Amino acid sequence: MIKGFGSDVTVNVIASIIASLVFLAAGFVWGKYKERRRYGRNLEEYDFYPYTINRDNVPEFNLKDFRLGVHYFLKNNDYTAARQLIFIGEQNNVRGQLEPAEQKVYAKLFEKYDGKKIADDTTEYLENYVRLVRLIGKSFPNIGMEILLHNLADPSHSLICLENNVTGRHLRDGTTNLLIDLKKRQLQNEDKLNYELNIGSRKFKCTTITIYHKEFGVVGAICINVDVNYLTDDVMKSQERIEAFFRSLCRTELQLDENILSKDEYAKALKGKRHFKDESV
């Protein structure tokens, strides 16, 4: 009898575990469904994604598809895709392209999905990058290396941080081709590293690092521009200027007691190794 009772208890326990797992799985699926209903899909999943590829394989903003998206999301709720559509519209100065009647329709969409907060969210997201750009720039002053940050939520006033100015630009200056170029490279899975720019008599070595946001895609870019002619024509003109350049490059403001070397490199440093290519130790 005890044996039978034990068997019944075991069966009941197993049944309870199975039932709990079923309810847990059902709750998880329902939660995902509710989350999808609330937040929606990505804009790329819709047929009216407002970028098309032209004959030169360059992405172009498509105003017709943008209008379709505006009307669709006014009638059908999709929090994620609608906000992505608004973000792209603001990037492409859509207010200046729409007819007055369509501007009113877009204004309704902007209000429905709290469009103003999109720009605020992007600005807040880029705050840490502002600090990053500022501190890197201040670490390498007077060596002809400019570093700056673009907020691509507002392309006509995108430049929000600039250190070691070598290009003559100012804060709140806009960018024209950068957004489209980054879109193209995103589609082609390309980086924009270590490239050369020749503008009249000026020559630069540049790197552009794209900043992505999980909700909106490309929202910003960090750009590093090295004034090549300054280095070749000015710095390398004399031994004195070369020495001044390296003094500026190696300048520090405080000294700390900490180790950044690996265990092996640390041991070699204590034995006299002076730099990473020093083979004497």
N, C-alpha and C positions, 0 to 999 in steps of 0.2 A: 504493500500500500504506500509505504514511504517512497519506494522507487517510482511508483506511478505519480505521486504528488510532485516529486522532483522533476519528472519529465514534463508535467503540466506547467510548472514554473518556468522551466527552460524554454518551452514553446511560447509561453506568454511574453517572456523577456525578449526573445528573438522577434516575435510579432510586433512588440512595442518599438523595438529598435528600427525595424523595417518601416513601420508607420511613421516614425519620427523623421527618418531619412526621406521618405516620400513627401511629407509635408515641408521639410526643409528645402528640397529641390523645387517643389511647387512654389514656395515662397520666393526663392531666388529667381526663378523664371518670371514670376509675376512682378517682382521688383524691377527686373531688367526691362520688362515690357512697360511698366509705369514710367521708368526713367526715360525710356526711348520716346514714350508719348509726350513726356514733359519737355525733354531737351531736343528731341528730333534727330535728323540726319545731318551729315555734312553737305554743304552746298554742291560739291562736286558730283553727288549722287543724283542730282536733278538734271534734266535735259537742257534747262535754260541757264546752266552755269555761264556767267557773262564774260568768258574769255574764249576767243577762237584763235586758231593758228593760221597766219597768212601764208602767202606763197614763199616768203623768205624764212619760214619756220620761226616766226616771231609771234608771241602771244599779243593779241589786240583786245582791248575792252570792247564788248559788244553791247551797245545801248539797247538794241531791240530785245535781246535776251534779258537784260537787266529789267526792262519794263515788264516783261512777262513774269519775272520773279516777284516784282513789287506787287502786281495784281494777285498773283497766286497766294502770297503769304498774308495778304490782307484778308483773304477768304479762308485760308487753311493755316492753322497754327503749326509752326515749327521754329522753336526758339533759337536753336543752334544755326540752322541754315539761313534764317531771316537776318540774324545779326551778322553773319558772314557776308551776306549780300549788302547790307548797309555799310559794312566796313570797306568792301571793295568799291562801292559807290562813292564813299567819301574820299578814298584814295584817288579816284579818277575824276574828281570835281564834277560829279554827276549833276549837281544843282545848276551848273552853268550850261549843261547840255540838254536838259529836259525843257519841254514847252511849259508855259505857265500852268496849264491844266494838270500836266503830269507832275509838276512840282508839288501841287497840292496833294496829289495822291501819295507821292513819296513822303511828304510831311506826315501823313497819317500813319504810314508804315514806321517812320522814324519814331513817332510818339508811341505807337503800339508796343514796339520792342525796346523802348528806352534807349534810343540811339545815342543820346548824349553820354550815357554811362559807358558806351563802347570806347569812346575816345579817352575817357577818364581811366578806364581799366587798362588801356594800352599805355598811357602815360605812367600810371602806377607800376605797371609791369617793367617798364624801361628804367625805373629809378635806380635799380642796382647797377644797370649798365652805365648810367651817367656817372656813378661813383667810380666804376671800374675804369672808364675812359679817362676821367679826370686824374685819377691816381697814377695810371700808367704814364700819362702825358707829363705829369709833374716829376716822375722818376727819371725821365730822359729829356731834360730841357736843352735848348741851344745846340742841338745836333742835326737840325734839318729834318726831323721826323714829326710829322703832324698826325694826330689821331683825333677822330671825330665820331659823333653818333648821329644818325638820322632816325627820326620817328616817322615811319612811312604811313602812319595813320593820317598825316597831314603833309602830303608831298610838297605843297606850295610853300610851306614854312617848316621843312623837315629838320633842319640843322639845329639840334638842341644842346649839343656839347662840343666844344672845340678847344684843343690844347696844342700849343706850339705851332701857331698859324704859319703855313708856308704858301698857301694858295690864295690868300687875300679874301677869303669868304668871311661872312659874319653870321652870328646866331640869327635864326629865323629865316635864313636863306632857304630857297627851295631846291628840289632835285627834279630833273625832267626824265632822263633816260634810265636812272638807276632802278626804279621799281620794275619797269618792263624787262630790263636786262636780268634782274634777279629772278623774275617769273620764268623767263626763258631758261635760265640755268637750272632752276628748280625742276622744270619739266625734263631737262636733259640729264639731271643728276650730276651736275658739274659744280665744282668749287671755283671761286674767283680769287685765286691766290697767286702772289708773286708775278704780277703782270706789269708791262711797261706802257707808259703814256707819254706821247710827244705832242706838245701843244705849242706851236710856233717854235721859239727857241728854248722853251722849257722842257725838261725831261724828268719823269717821276717813276719810281718803283713803288707799286701799290699792292695792297691786299684789301679785299672786302669780305667781311665775315657777316653772314646773314643771321638775323635773329628771328626765330620762329615762336609763335604762340599757338598752343594746341587748339584754341578756338578759332583764330583768325588767320593762321598761316604766317606769311612774311609780314612782320610788323616793324622791323627796324634793321639797321646795318651799322656795324663798326667799320670804319675805313682808316687805314694806315697809309700815309703818303710820305715817301722819302724823296727829298729834293736832291736828285742825283747831281745836277750841275753845281749845286752848292758844295757838295763833297769833292767833286773833281776839279772845279775851277777855283774855289776859295780855300777849302780846308787843305787840300793837297798842294797848295801853292808854295808853302814853306814849311820847314821843320817846326818853326814856332807855332804856326796855326794847327799843325797836326797834333802837337803836344797839348795845345789848348782844347782841341776837340776831345781828346781822350781824357783830359782832366774833367771836362764837363760830363762825359759819358760815365766815368767812374766815380763821380762825386756822390758822397753820402752825407746824411744829416745826423745819423746816430749809429752807435755800435752796439750790437746785441751778442749775448753768449748763448748760441744755440747751434745744433748740428743739422745740416741739410744733406750730408754725404751718406752714401751707403756704408755698411760696416767695413767693407774692404777698402773703399776710398778713404774712409776716416783713418784707418790704420796707416795707409800710405801717406796721408797728409801729415800725420805725426812723425813719419820717418823722413819727411822733406819734400814730398811731391808738391809741385807748385801750381800746376794746372792740368786740365783733363787730357792734354796731349803730351804731358811730361812723361817720358819713358825711362828716366834716370833711376827711378826707384823700383 
